Amino acid sequence: ALHRRPARLRFKHRAMAHAARALRRLIPREWAPDSVSFVPMPCSKVSGACDHDDRILKVLRMALRGREADIRELLYMTRSMAADHRRACRSSCEQLRGALQVQDDGRPAPRRTLVIVDDVLNSGKHFKVAREMLAARYGVTDIRGLFLARCIRVR
């Protein structure tokens, strides 16, 4: 796969480290200890698939290293979907609801504020569906989104 080439991986790791540094500066230190649980949005592929990418989880762990942050993998894909950015016709909220599930991670309930972290925000569909599912499962009303965006500059 294209993303497995060494040069591509170096670029990806550099981009992830850059995103982690930016998040570390952005996220208030007081968020981490007792009031916020961070929930990484899973990629469109099931865990274990050769093209599964857990970069959001890795970026969060790098960004919050050394802080008492509560990072929860509460969302997972039950089946792989084509990534929206690679499709002419994007998936619907219903299709996403059919593939995305909430899972308990065996720890006590998440904290009173959930922050869903994702790497892009186009239509808001992934955030909307994740917010609805997490609110229904945990009764949390304070659910926020934190979105990482990147741009490629062409000279």
C-alpha positions as CSV (number, residue, x, y, z in Angstrom):
1,A,0.0,0.0,0.0
2,L,1.1,3.6,-0.7
3,H,1.1,4.5,3.0
4,R,3.5,1.6,3.9
5,R,6.5,3.0,1.9
6,P,9.3,4.2,4.2
7,A,9.3,7.8,2.8
8,R,5.5,8.0,3.2
9,L,5.7,6.6,6.7
10,R,8.4,9.2,7.7
11,F,6.1,12.0,6.4
12,K,3.1,10.5,8.2
13,H,5.0,10.3,11.5
14,R,6.3,13.8,11.2
15,A,2.7,15.0,10.5
16,M,1.4,13.1,13.5
17,A,4.1,14.6,15.8
18,H,3.3,18.1,14.5
19,A,-0.5,17.5,15.2
20,A,0.3,16.2,18.7
21,R,2.4,19.3,19.5
22,A,-0.4,21.6,18.3
23,L,-3.0,19.7,20.3
24,R,-0.8,19.8,23.4
25,R,-0.6,23.6,23.2
26,L,-4.4,23.8,22.4
27,I,-5.8,21.6,25.1
28,P,-6.0,23.3,28.5
29,R,-4.1,21.4,31.2
30,E,-7.1,21.6,33.5
31,W,-9.2,19.5,31.0
32,A,-7.2,16.4,31.5
33,P,-7.3,15.5,35.2
34,D,-11.0,15.0,36.2
35,S,-13.6,16.4,33.9
36,V,-12.9,15.3,30.3
37,S,-12.7,12.0,28.4
38,F,-11.2,12.2,25.0
39,V,-12.7,9.8,22.4
40,P,-10.8,9.2,19.2
41,M,-13.0,8.7,16.1
42,P,-12.0,5.4,14.5
43,C,-11.0,5.3,10.8
44,S,-13.4,3.7,8.3
45,K,-11.7,0.3,8.5
46,V,-12.2,-2.4,11.1
47,S,-9.4,-3.0,13.6
48,G,-7.1,-5.6,12.2
49,A,-7.6,-4.7,8.5
50,C,-4.4,-4.1,6.6
51,D,-5.5,-0.5,5.9
52,H,-6.7,0.2,9.5
53,D,-5.2,3.5,10.7
54,D,-5.3,4.5,14.4
55,R,-3.4,7.7,13.9
56,I,-6.0,9.8,15.9
57,L,-5.5,7.6,19.0
58,K,-1.7,7.8,18.6
59,V,-1.8,11.6,18.2
60,L,-3.9,11.9,21.3
61,R,-1.5,9.7,23.3
62,M,1.5,11.8,22.1
63,A,-0.3,15.1,22.8
64,L,-1.4,14.1,26.3
65,R,1.6,12.1,27.4
66,G,2.5,13.0,31.0
67,R,-0.9,14.4,31.8
68,E,-3.6,12.5,33.7
69,A,-5.7,12.4,30.5
70,D,-8.6,10.0,30.1
71,I,-8.5,8.7,26.5
72,R,-11.2,6.2,25.7
73,E,-11.6,4.0,22.6
74,L,-15.4,3.9,22.9
75,L,-16.1,3.8,19.2
76,Y,-15.3,1.1,16.7
77,M,-16.3,0.0,13.3
78,T,-18.1,-3.3,13.0
79,R,-17.5,-3.4,9.2
80,S,-15.1,-1.5,6.9
81,M,-16.5,1.2,4.8
82,A,-15.0,3.1,1.9
83,A,-13.5,6.4,3.2
84,D,-15.7,9.3,2.3
85,H,-12.8,11.3,0.9
86,R,-12.3,8.6,-1.6
87,R,-15.9,8.3,-2.8
88,A,-17.9,10.3,-5.3
89,C,-21.0,9.6,-3.2
90,R,-20.5,9.9,0.5
91,S,-22.0,7.4,2.9
92,S,-25.2,8.5,4.7
93,C,-25.7,8.9,8.5
94,E,-27.8,5.6,8.4
95,Q,-25.0,3.7,6.8
96,L,-22.5,5.1,9.3
97,R,-24.9,4.2,12.2
98,G,-25.0,0.6,10.8
99,A,-21.2,0.3,11.0
100,L,-20.2,2.4,14.0
101,Q,-20.7,1.0,17.5
102,V,-20.1,2.1,21.1
103,Q,-18.1,-0.3,23.2
104,D,-17.4,-0.2,26.9
105,D,-13.8,-0.4,27.7
106,G,-14.2,-2.0,31.1
107,R,-13.5,1.1,33.1
108,P,-15.9,3.2,35.1
109,A,-18.2,5.5,33.0
110,P,-16.5,8.3,31.1
111,R,-16.2,11.7,32.6
112,R,-18.9,14.4,32.4
113,T,-17.5,16.0,29.2
114,L,-16.6,14.0,26.1
115,V,-14.4,15.4,23.4
116,I,-14.6,13.5,20.2
117,V,-11.4,13.9,18.2
118,D,-11.2,13.4,14.5
119,D,-8.9,14.4,11.7
120,V,-11.3,16.3,9.3
121,L,-14.7,17.8,9.4
122,N,-16.5,18.0,6.1
123,S,-20.2,17.5,6.6
124,G,-20.1,16.8,10.3
125,K,-21.8,13.4,9.8
126,H,-19.2,11.4,11.8
127,F,-19.3,13.7,14.7
128,K,-23.1,13.9,14.7
129,V,-23.6,10.2,14.6
130,A,-20.9,9.6,17.3
131,R,-22.4,12.3,19.5
132,E,-25.8,10.8,19.3
133,M,-24.6,7.3,20.0
134,L,-22.4,8.3,23.0
135,A,-25.2,10.5,24.5
136,A,-27.6,7.6,24.2
137,R,-25.2,5.2,25.8
138,Y,-23.8,7.3,28.6
139,G,-26.4,10.0,29.2
140,V,-23.7,12.7,28.7
141,T,-24.9,16.0,27.5
142,D,-21.6,17.9,27.1
143,I,-20.1,16.4,24.0
144,R,-17.7,18.5,22.0
145,G,-15.7,18.0,18.9
146,L,-12.0,18.7,18.3
147,F,-11.0,18.4,14.6
148,L,-7.5,18.3,13.1
149,A,-7.1,19.7,9.6
150,R,-4.2,19.7,7.3
151,C,-3.5,21.4,4.1
152,I,-1.0,20.7,1.4
153,R,0.5,23.8,0.0
154,V,1.6,23.7,-3.7
155,R,4.2,26.2,-4.7
